[in-house]
Amino acid sequence: MAKKKAAILGSSGMIGQRFAQMLIGHPYFEVVAYCASDRSDGKKLSEVWKLSDVEIDARLGEKAIQGTDASALARQGVEVVFSGLPSDVAGPVEDACAESGMAVFSNAASHRMEPDTPILVPEINPEHLASIEVQRKRRRNGGFVVTNANCSVTGLALGLKPLVDAYGFTEVDVATYQALSGAGYPGVPSLDIIGNVLPHIKDEEEKMAIEGKKILGTYASGGFVDSPVTIYASCARVNVMDGHLEAVFIRSKSIPTAEEISRTLSGFRAKPQKLKLPSAPERPVIVLKERNRPQPKLDSMAGTPERARGMAVTIGRIRAEKDCVRFYLLSHNTIRGGAGGSVLNAELAYKEGLI
């Protein structure tokens, strides 16, 4: 089957470039358009490359950036759009692409809380894709938007899903230690973060609570039903390049042993693994036994096979005492919590025959 023609929006930014990196040689999608603002129009991708941990592929570096115009993309035959646009500009552009009949997979927050738009994490809520049929009724030409979650709640939700299903937990406290790349490029001023921790990230704690309920909830009778799980978050920015580390506290009257928690997490597999989606990690949740893990420097790129590096969540220091389970959780914020999440969403939609 021929690959679907794809475009990347926000190609001059970090998430857009993660998309470019992850879509090289993809078996389902062929990128035919790299889009950005007019400031970058006509430049080569190598001239605006920002990912310090990735040496740009020579052929990719020669790709020319074009302006962001839905009509132009339609003329190029684009069927799938990967959006790395900032949330403050993403909404109208993504709408225009969807109205032109394209399937839009967005990293932005603009559409996340719409009543017919899923916040998709394929291991958690693949049934939420049914909302696309409702969305298509209000859009022309069969297009739609699928969002991924806020970067800090994505990893947390993956760690919570097997535990919520197995033990019925409903109350979660989390303290996040979030990487600099989560603030985009150029991000946090150096004099604010060197030797420092910033104990507030605008709207982050609210997003974790609200989005978490939608992600962990169900989809029935044409609408989303929120999960009873309540997330209380405290979010800080730390001087780490990539990888959001989270200290998780789950309170309940009935607590399994740490060994039971570990087995439940380690044994978790879901639809992406059964379908063998290209970017799906073989083990979506990896439990580490070392007392000093996970660490962003060592574990952010967890996941196999090679295309799924950075897509697995790592969990360590599991402790179960009295009425509380405690552990540390780590996920790569610009891969699993960013571009990689949207790529996996598109792979699932492709396999389900929606694109």
C-alpha positions in Angstrom: 0.0 0.0 0.0 1.3 3.5 -0.9 2.4 5.6 1.9 0.2 8.5 3.0 1.5 12.0 2.1 2.2 14.0 5.2 3.1 17.5 6.3 4.8 18.8 9.4 3.6 22.1 10.8 6.1 24.0 13.0 9.2 22.5 11.4 11.4 25.3 12.7 10.6 24.3 16.3 11.7 21.5 18.6 8.5 19.4 18.4 8.3 19.9 14.6 11.9 18.7 14.3 11.2 15.7 16.5 8.4 14.8 14.0 11.0 15.1 11.2 13.4 12.9 13.0 10.8 10.2 13.8 9.2 10.1 10.4 12.4 9.4 8.4 11.8 6.2 6.6 8.4 5.6 8.2 6.5 2.7 6.8 3.1 4.4 6.7 3.9 8.1 6.1 6.0 10.1 3.6 6.6 13.7 4.5 6.2 15.9 1.4 6.0 19.3 3.1 7.9 20.9 6.0 6.0 24.0 7.1 6.8 27.0 9.3 6.1 30.7 9.6 7.0 33.1 6.9 10.3 33.9 8.6 11.6 30.5 7.7 10.0 30.2 4.3 12.6 29.1 1.8 15.3 28.1 4.3 16.7 24.6 4.5 15.8 22.5 7.5 19.5 22.4 8.4 19.6 26.2 8.8 17.0 26.1 11.6 17.8 22.8 13.3 17.5 23.0 17.1 17.8 19.4 18.4 21.2 19.3 20.1 21.0 15.6 20.7 20.3 14.6 17.1 22.7 15.1 14.1 20.4 16.0 11.2 20.3 13.5 8.4 22.1 15.0 5.3 19.1 14.5 3.0 16.7 15.8 5.6 18.8 18.9 6.1 18.4 19.8 2.4 14.6 19.9 2.7 13.1 23.3 2.0 10.7 24.9 4.4 7.5 26.3 3.0 4.9 28.6 4.5 1.9 27.2 6.4 -1.2 27.2 4.1 -3.9 24.6 4.2 -4.9 25.2 0.6 -1.3 24.7 -0.6 -1.0 21.4 1.3 -4.3 20.2 -0.2 -2.9 20.9 -3.7 0.2 18.9 -2.8 -2.1 15.9 -2.0 -1.3 15.9 1.8 -3.6 13.5 3.7 -1.9 13.6 7.2 -0.7 16.6 9.1 1.6 16.5 12.2 1.3 19.7 14.1 4.1 21.0 16.3 2.7 24.5 16.3 2.5 26.5 19.5 -1.0 26.4 21.1 -1.5 30.1 20.7 -1.5 29.8 16.9 -2.4 26.2 16.3 -6.2 26.2 16.5 -7.2 28.1 13.3 -4.4 26.4 11.2 -5.3 22.9 12.4 -9.0 23.7 11.7 -8.2 24.8 8.2 -6.3 21.6 7.5 -9.1 19.5 8.9 -11.7 21.4 6.9 -9.7 20.6 3.8 -10.1 16.9 4.5 -6.8 16.2 6.2 -6.2 14.1 9.3 -4.5 16.3 11.9 -2.4 14.9 14.7 -1.6 17.7 17.1 0.8 18.3 19.9 -1.0 21.6 20.8 -3.6 22.2 23.5 -6.0 24.1 21.3 -8.5 21.3 20.7 -7.9 19.0 23.6 -11.0 19.7 25.6 -13.5 19.9 22.7 -16.4 17.5 23.2 -15.7 15.5 20.0 -11.9 15.6 19.9 -9.9 12.8 21.7 -6.8 13.3 23.8 -5.4 10.0 22.6 -2.8 7.8 24.3 -3.2 4.5 22.3 -2.2 2.2 25.2 -4.9 3.8 27.4 -7.9 4.9 25.4 -7.9 3.6 21.8 -11.7 3.5 21.9 -11.7 7.3 22.0 -11.0 7.3 18.3 -14.7 6.6 17.9 -15.2 10.4 18.5 -13.8 11.1 15.1 -17.0 10.0 13.5 -18.9 12.7 15.5 -16.3 15.3 14.7 -16.5 14.5 11.0 -20.2 15.5 11.0 -19.3 19.1 11.8 -16.4 19.3 9.5 -16.3 19.3 5.7 -14.5 16.8 3.5 -14.0 14.1 6.2 -11.0 15.8 8.0 -10.5 15.6 11.8 -8.2 16.5 14.6 -6.6 14.1 17.2 -4.6 15.6 20.0 -2.0 14.1 22.3 -1.8 15.1 25.9 0.2 17.6 27.9 3.7 16.2 28.2 3.7 15.8 32.0 0.4 14.0 32.1 1.2 11.6 29.2 3.8 9.6 31.2 1.8 9.8 34.4 -1.3 8.4 32.7 0.7 5.5 31.2 1.9 4.6 34.6 -1.5 4.9 36.2 -3.5 3.0 33.7 -2.5 -0.5 34.7 -2.8 0.3 38.4 -6.2 2.0 38.1 -7.5 -1.0 36.2 -6.1 -3.5 38.6 -6.7 -1.8 41.9 -9.3 0.9 41.4 -7.1 3.8 42.7 -8.8 7.2 42.4 -6.6 9.7 44.3 -3.1 10.6 43.0 -0.6 13.2 44.1 2.3 14.0 41.9 5.3 16.4 42.1 6.9 16.9 38.7 10.5 17.9 37.9 10.2 19.0 34.3 12.9 19.4 31.7 13.9 22.6 30.0 12.9 21.3 26.5 9.3 21.3 27.8 9.4 25.1 27.6 10.3 25.1 23.9 13.1 26.9 22.2 14.9 29.1 23.4 12.9 28.3 26.6 13.8 29.5 30.1 16.5 32.2 30.4 19.8 30.7 31.7 20.1 33.2 34.6 16.7 32.0 35.8 17.4 28.3 35.9 21.2 27.8 36.4 21.6 26.6 40.0 17.8 27.0 40.5 14.4 25.4 40.4 11.3 27.2 39.3 8.3 26.0 41.3 5.6 27.2 38.9 4.8 26.3 35.3 1.8 28.3 33.9 -1.4 26.2 33.7 0.5 22.9 34.0 -1.1 21.7 37.2 -4.5 22.5 36.0 -3.9 20.7 32.7 -2.7 17.5 34.5 -5.9 17.4 36.5 -8.3 18.1 33.7 -6.7 16.2 30.9 -6.0 13.2 33.1 -9.7 12.7 33.8 -10.5 12.8 30.1 -7.6 10.4 29.1 -8.4 7.8 31.7 -12.1 8.1 31.2 -14.4 6.3 28.7 -16.2 7.1 25.5 -19.9 6.0 25.3 -23.1 7.1 23.5 -21.2 9.7 21.5 -19.5 11.4 24.3 -16.5 11.4 26.7 -17.1 10.3 30.4 -14.5 11.5 32.8 -12.6 9.1 35.0 -13.1 9.2 38.8 -9.3 9.5 39.2 -8.3 12.9 40.7 -4.8 14.2 40.1 -3.3 16.8 42.4 -0.1 18.1 40.8 2.7 20.4 41.9 4.9 21.3 38.9 8.5 22.6 38.8 11.0 23.4 36.1 14.5 22.0 36.7 17.9 22.3 35.0 17.6 19.1 32.9 17.6 19.0 29.1 15.1 16.3 28.4 12.9 14.0 30.5 10.2 14.8 33.0 10.7 13.0 36.3 7.7 12.7 38.6 7.3 11.6 42.2 3.9 9.8 42.4 1.8 9.2 45.5 -1.3 7.0 45.4 -3.5 6.9 48.5 -6.0 4.1 49.1 -7.4 2.1 52.0 -6.4 -1.1 50.3 -2.7 -1.2 49.1 -1.1 -4.1 47.3 2.5 -5.0 48.0 5.4 -3.4 46.1 6.0 -6.7 44.3 2.4 -6.8 43.1 2.6 -3.3 41.9 5.9 -4.1 40.0 4.4 -7.2 38.4 1.3 -5.3 37.3 3.3 -2.5 35.7 5.8 -4.8 34.1 3.1 -7.0 32.6 1.2 -4.1 31.0 0.6 -4.5 27.3 -2.1 -2.9 25.2 -3.4 -2.4 21.6 -0.3 -0.8 20.1 1.8 -3.7 21.2 -0.7 -6.2 19.9 -0.8 -4.4 16.6 3.0 -4.0 16.5 2.7 -0.3 15.6 6.1 0.9 14.4 6.6 3.5 17.2 5.0 1.4 19.9 7.5 0.2 22.6 7.6 -3.5 23.2 7.2 -2.7 26.9 5.3 0.6 27.4 6.2 0.6 31.1 9.6 -0.5 32.3 10.2 -1.1 36.0 13.8 -0.5 37.2 15.1 -2.3 40.3 18.1 0.0 41.0 17.6 2.3 44.0 18.8 5.4 42.2 16.7 5.1 39.0 15.0 6.3 36.9 17.2 9.2 35.9 16.7 11.6 32.9 20.3 11.2 31.9 20.2 7.4 31.8 16.6 6.5 31.1 14.8 9.2 29.0 15.5 7.2 25.7 14.0 4.0 27.1 12.1 1.8 24.6 12.7 -0.8 21.9 12.8 -1.4 19.0 14.9 1.5 17.6 12.0 3.5 16.3 10.4 3.4 19.7 13.4 4.8 21.6 12.1 7.5 24.0 8.5 6.0 23.9 8.6 3.9 27.1 7.9 5.1 30.6 10.3 4.0 33.3 9.3 3.5 36.9 11.5 2.9 40.0 11.7 3.1 43.8 8.3 1.5 44.2 7.3 1.6 47.9 4.0 0.4 49.4 3.4 1.4 53.0 0.2 1.6 55.0 -2.3 3.5 52.9 0.1 4.9 50.2 2.0 3.7 47.1 5.0 5.8 46.2 7.3 5.6 43.1 9.3 7.7 40.6 8.2 7.9 37.0 10.1 9.2 34.0 9.1 10.0 30.4 10.7 11.8 27.5 8.7 14.9 27.2 9.4 15.8 23.5 9.2 12.2 22.3 6.6 10.2 24.3 5.0 13.4 25.6 5.4 15.3 22.3 6.0 14.3 18.7 6.3 10.5 19.3 2.9 10.5 20.9 1.3 12.1 17.9 3.1 9.7 15.5 1.8 6.7 17.5 -1.7 8.2 17.4 -1.5 8.5 13.6 -0.2 4.9 13.3 -3.2 3.6 15.3 -5.6 5.7 13.1 -3.9 4.3 10.0 -4.3 0.7 11.2 -7.9 1.3 12.2 -8.6 2.5 8.6 -9.4 6.1 9.6 -6.8 7.6 7.2 
